[in-house]
Amino acid sequence: MRTVYVAGHGPAVIVMAEMPGISPHVARFARWVRDAGFTVYMPSLFGRDGAYPRTEEGRAIMQRACVSAEFRAFAANESSPVTQWLRALARLAHEECGGPGVGAIGMCFTGNFALSMMLESAMLAPVMCQPSLPLSDAGAIQLAPDELAAVKERLERDDLTVLAYRFEGDRFCTAQRFQAYTAALGKRFVPRVLPTSAANPTPPPFFAEVVGCAHSVVTAHLIDAEGEPTRAARDEILAFFAQRLGREGAQSTA
């Protein structure tokens, strides 16, 4: 059993928090999704919900998640068991909200989970923000080969794409990782690489001291101002959900 925060109306979008948990920045992004015309389902997967990410607490949460059998943080070419639960959540969200299907966004530790969730037929709009697993291999994908083949077949069959975002200088989600996804998925993988200079220079302590690089595209490193690349990325994600989930009239938040 897990806590899942639900808010809004319209087709469902699952928002999966980055490490070290559902911070105020993650909650802010979820509200943007809600205000764009969707029902947000935000599962609590790790950490202390609502807390600002402090250095020592965040490091401890990350260490616990790294040794958890649910996440397999260091395993390449394997899928995290928690993705089976997330696929069930997508199925439930679709049953409760209706519409053509469900969207999902993963960030950092959960970044590649949105791709794994494409094994659930209700999933139509996957977004990966700075997918960082496996931590042991910067150029690997954390998805079992048979599941990756099934996801690729699904994307081709249903003419779907995967949006993906990273900062240019990110040391957790590297250029090699995006190259691996491109090699695996071809034109179905749509990468977006933002310049390091576009990141918020004063993120919370965990991101400044533990992450130590431009990393969180739509949360801690987003600059919510006109003309900023991170705000443009957020708006593109909201438009992607709107197009895929039948909410063409939904407006991005100002």
ABEGO torsion letter per residue (X at the ends): XBBBBBBEBEBBBBBBBBOAEBBAAAAAAAAAAAAAGBBBBBBBABEBBGBBBBAAAAAAAAAAAAABAAAGAABBGBBBAAAAAAAAAAAAAAAAAEEAEBBBBBBEAAAAAAAAAAABAABABBBBBGBAOBAABAABBBBBAAAAAAAAAAAAAAGBBBBBBBBAABAABBAAAAAAAAAAAEAABBBBBBBAAABBABBBAAAAAAAGBBABAABAABBBBBGBAAAAAAAAAAAAAAAAAGBAABBBBX
